[in-house]
Each structure stands twice: as structure tokens, then as C-alpha cells.
């Protein structure tokens, strides 16, 4: 009913309390603090990457989003995870049991400050689960390209563009809380906004 046509929120499909216990600030710093993480710019075109020790990211860069800061100047930790180094953590995660024929799952793990997020983009289908915090999602179907500036953060878009949209042009939206999973179909446009300092993991079906 939803696999190819519409996003859906899943609740109670898995129990990731053990994984959640490993994702506290103290546990993550103890296990991975000295290891490098690769940060990406929070826009849709520059793809600049910066490597820093995980502890430096948590203690110095994990801050609320500056509304005036451009996406090219905003560093975001999501997706560029070395599966070998982070494998012990990922092995404890239980993804939703649903699959699409011909696809295989790949994990992307992230930690980000309040007000941060990824601007509108699209890719293949997948699931996104919030471990800590709350994450707001904005979604458009593949045939409805959203109006946004490629170097504008989601927070800036929410302040400047969102209020001007007529009701018929507004996106589908939802706020995920810990333990909730959003499924998004192939090629659906989406942008995210972390309402709190958040820990999250996506399962991409590629």
C-alpha cells in the first residue's frame, strides 16, 4: 500500500532500547571519541567534506544552528560512517523488517544540533528512525519540486519560504520522536530539521 507511493510512520515495529543505551553522549564518546568522523556541508551542491575527531565534533561543533549561516558553512555529521569502525554499534541496531524486492539495506548514522538539518533533496527509498530528540520532516512527491535555494539551510527555508506557501503548495510534514520510524518512497523530495540535539539512523534501500 505504501512501498512505492506514499510515506508512512511506523510505531512499535522494533525494540531498539539496547541500541539507544549505546547512543548516549557518554557511551559514544567512550567508544568513538578519538576516532575521526567525516562531516558534510548542509546544502545540495558543494559536497565539501571535513574530517575531525568525534570528540571534537561533539564538544565544539554540536551546537544549535545559526539562522544566518549558509549551508556551505554548516557542517553536519550524517552518512559518512566507516562501517568497520562503527560496526560494533551498528550491529546492535534492529531495522524495520520490511523490504523492497531487489534492494539491500545500508545504514547512515547521524548526530546533530537543534535547528540543523538537510535541505531538500531526493534519493532511493528508506527508513529513518529517531533515537534521541525530535526530527521534523517536510516531504513532496517526485512530480512536485519544492521551491528552495540550494545553499539555504532548512531552518532558513522554514523562516523565509515556508510562511509564504499557499496551503496547496505546502509539503506533507511530520515530527518523529524517539522510537518512531518514517518510511519514504523512492525519489520523494524531503528536508529535515532537528528540533533538539538528536541522534538518528537511516536504513537506505539501495
C-alpha positions in Angstrom: 0.0 0.0 0.0 2.8 2.4 0.8 6.0 0.9 -0.6 6.0 2.9 -3.9 3.5 5.6 -3.4 3.5 7.4 0.0 5.5 8.0 3.2 4.2 6.3 6.4 5.2 6.5 10.1 5.8 3.1 11.8 5.5 2.7 15.5 6.3 -0.3 17.7 7.8 -2.4 14.8 11.2 -2.9 16.5 12.7 -2.5 20.0 15.9 -0.6 19.9 16.3 0.2 23.6 19.6 -1.7 23.7 20.9 0.4 20.7 19.6 3.6 22.4 21.5 2.8 25.5 24.7 2.7 23.5 24.0 6.1 21.9 24.2 8.3 25.0 26.8 11.1 24.9 28.9 9.3 27.5 28.8 5.9 25.8 29.6 7.3 22.3 32.5 9.4 23.5 34.0 6.5 25.4 33.7 4.2 22.4 34.5 6.5 19.5 35.8 9.8 20.9 39.3 9.6 19.4 38.1 8.2 16.0 37.7 10.6 13.0 34.3 11.3 11.6 33.6 12.9 8.2 31.3 15.9 8.2 29.4 17.2 5.2 28.1 20.6 4.3 24.4 21.1 4.8 23.5 22.1 1.3 22.7 20.4 -2.0 25.6 21.3 -4.2 29.1 21.8 -2.6 29.6 18.3 -1.1 32.6 19.6 0.9 33.9 17.1 3.5 35.8 17.8 6.7 37.4 15.1 8.9 37.6 15.8 12.7 37.9 13.6 15.8 34.4 12.6 17.0 35.1 14.1 20.4 35.9 17.5 18.8 32.6 17.3 16.8 30.6 16.6 20.0 32.3 19.1 22.2 32.9 22.0 19.8 30.6 21.7 16.7 27.4 20.1 18.1 25.6 23.4 18.6 22.3 25.0 17.7 22.0 26.1 14.1 22.8 29.8 13.4 19.8 31.0 11.3 22.0 33.4 9.3 24.6 30.7 8.4 24.7 29.4 4.9 24.5 25.7 4.2 28.0 25.7 2.7 29.3 26.9 6.1 27.3 24.4 8.2 29.0 21.1 8.9 26.7 18.1 9.5 27.5 14.6 10.7 25.4 12.1 8.9 26.1 9.2 6.5 29.8 9.2 6.1 30.4 6.5 8.7 33.2 3.9 8.4 31.2 0.7 8.8 34.3 -1.2 10.1 35.0 1.3 12.9 31.3 1.8 13.8 30.3 -1.8 13.1 30.1 -2.8 16.7 27.4 -0.1 17.2 25.5 -0.8 14.0 25.3 -4.5 14.8 23.1 -3.6 17.8 20.6 -1.8 15.6 17.4 -3.6 14.6 16.0 -2.1 11.4 12.3 -2.4 10.3 11.7 -5.9 8.9 10.1 -4.6 5.7 12.0 -4.8 2.4 11.5 -3.9 -1.2 12.4 -6.7 -3.7 15.8 -6.2 -5.3 17.2 -3.9 -2.7 19.6 -4.3 0.2 19.9 -2.1 3.3 22.7 0.3 4.1 23.0 2.3 7.3 23.6 6.0 7.8 24.1 7.3 11.4 23.9 10.9 12.5 24.1 13.3 15.4 23.2 16.9 15.0 22.3 20.1 17.0 18.9 21.7 17.3 17.9 23.7 14.3 20.2 21.8 12.0 19.1 19.6 9.1 19.5 18.7 5.5 17.8 20.8 2.8 15.5 19.4 0.1 16.9 16.5 -1.9 15.9 13.1 -3.1 17.3 9.6 -3.5 16.1 6.0 -3.2 13.7 4.6 -0.6 14.5 4.0 3.0 13.6 4.3 6.7 14.7 6.9 9.2 14.5 6.3 13.0 15.0 8.9 15.7 17.0 7.5 18.7 17.2 10.7 20.8 15.5 14.1 20.2 12.8 15.1 17.7 13.2 15.5 13.9 10.7 17.4 11.7 10.3 16.2 8.1 9.0 18.0 5.1 8.1 15.9 2.0 7.0 16.4 -1.6 6.1 13.7 -4.2 8.6 13.2 -7.1 6.5 15.3 -9.5 6.3 18.4 -7.2 9.7 20.1 -7.0 9.9 22.3 -3.9 11.0 25.9 -4.1 14.2 26.4 -2.2 17.7 27.9 -2.5 20.4 25.2 -2.7 22.6 27.0 -0.2 19.9 27.8 2.3 19.6 25.7 5.4 16.3 24.1 6.3 15.9 26.5 9.2 16.3 29.5 6.9 13.8 27.9 4.5 11.3 27.4 7.3 11.6 31.1 8.4 11.7 32.7 5.0 9.9 30.5 2.4 7.5 28.2 4.3 5.2 31.0 5.6 4.7 32.3 2.1 3.5 29.0 0.6 -0.2 28.7 -0.2 -1.9 25.7 1.5 -1.9 23.7 -1.8 1.9 24.2 -2.1 2.8 23.1 1.4 4.6 19.8 1.9 3.5 16.8 3.8 5.1 17.1 7.2 5.5 15.2 10.5 7.7 15.2 13.6 9.4 12.0 14.6 10.0 11.2 18.2 12.3 8.5 19.7 11.4 5.0 18.5 9.3 6.2 15.6 10.4 5.4 12.0 9.5 7.2 8.8 9.4 5.3 5.6 10.0 7.4 2.5 9.5 6.1 -1.1 11.8 6.3 -4.0 12.6 9.9 -5.3 10.4 11.7 -2.8 11.8 15.2 -2.1 12.5 15.7 1.6 14.1 18.1 4.0 14.8 17.6 7.7 15.0 19.8 10.8 16.3 18.6 14.2 14.2 20.2 16.8 16.6 19.1 19.6 20.1 17.8 19.7 19.3 14.5 18.0 20.7 11.0 17.3 19.2 9.2 14.3 19.8 6.4 11.9 18.6 5.8 8.4 18.3 2.5 6.6 18.6 3.1 2.8 17.2 0.5 0.5 19.5 0.7 -2.5 
